[in-house]
């Protein structure tokens, strides 16, 4: 998960340095919303990313796809200002 966040942020940095966040990034973000829905965690987004982004590669180059995942990650329910909120332990006893 941390590796994915790093990769996405790096893609966003490269896009911002070259062209800025443009319509192509937003097209990929819109497609992520359509595919994942409104409520998701960073782990779920990372799993979705790891499962393959061929669909996104048809919309944009890899850096733009990574930038879109970085932008969309900010909407995760466990994302807080650049860091992932740890999930509290399950209070139920094991067994």
N, C-alpha and C positions, 0 to 999 in steps of 0.2 A: 504494500500500500504506500509506504513512504517513497519507494522508488518511483511509483506511478506519479505521485504528487510532484516529485522533483522533476521528472520528465515533462509533465504538463506545464509546470511553471517555467521551465527552461524554454519550451516551445512558445509560451506566451511572451517571454522576454525577447526571443528572437523575432517574433512577429511584430511586437511593439517597436523594436529597433529598426526594422526594415520598412514596414508599411503602416504599422499601427493596426489596431483591431478594426477590421473592415466587415463588409457585408458577408463575405465568405465565412468568417468565423461565426457570425450570427446564424447563418444557414445551418451550420453544423450543430450549434447550440439548439436551435429549433428542432432539429431532427433528434437530438438526444432527449429533449423533452417529450417528443412524440413516442420514442422507443422506451424510455424509462419511467415516464410519468412524473408526478409532482413530488412524491415523497421517496427519498432514497438516502443511503448512507455513502460515505466515501468508499467503504469496502465494497459495496454493491457496484459503485461506479468503476472501481478498479477491476473487479471481476468482469464487468461488461467490456471494459477496455481490453483485458487480457484475452477474452473470448474471440476478439478480432474486430478490426475496424475497416475491413474491406469496403463496407458500405460507405464509410466516411471518406476513404481514399478516392472514391468516385466523385466526391463533392469538392475535395480540397487536398493540397499537399500535406505531408506529415506534420510539419511545423504548425500549420493552421489547425489541423485536427487536434494536436496536443494543446494548442492555445484554447480551443473551444472546450476541451475537457477541463482545463484549468478554470475557465470562466464558469462553466456549469457546476464545477465542484463547490463553488461558493454557495450554491443553493442546497447543498446536502444538509440534512437535519442535524448532523454531528460535526459540522464545520463551524469553527469559531475564530474569526479574525486571522486566518492563516494557519491554524492548527486544528487537529482533530480532537474532539472532546472524547476522552476515554469512556467507554461504556461501563457503567457501574456493575460490580459483581452481582450475580443472581443471589438474592437473599435466601432462596429456598435451599434446604439441606440436600446434599447429594444422597442418592440411594433410595 
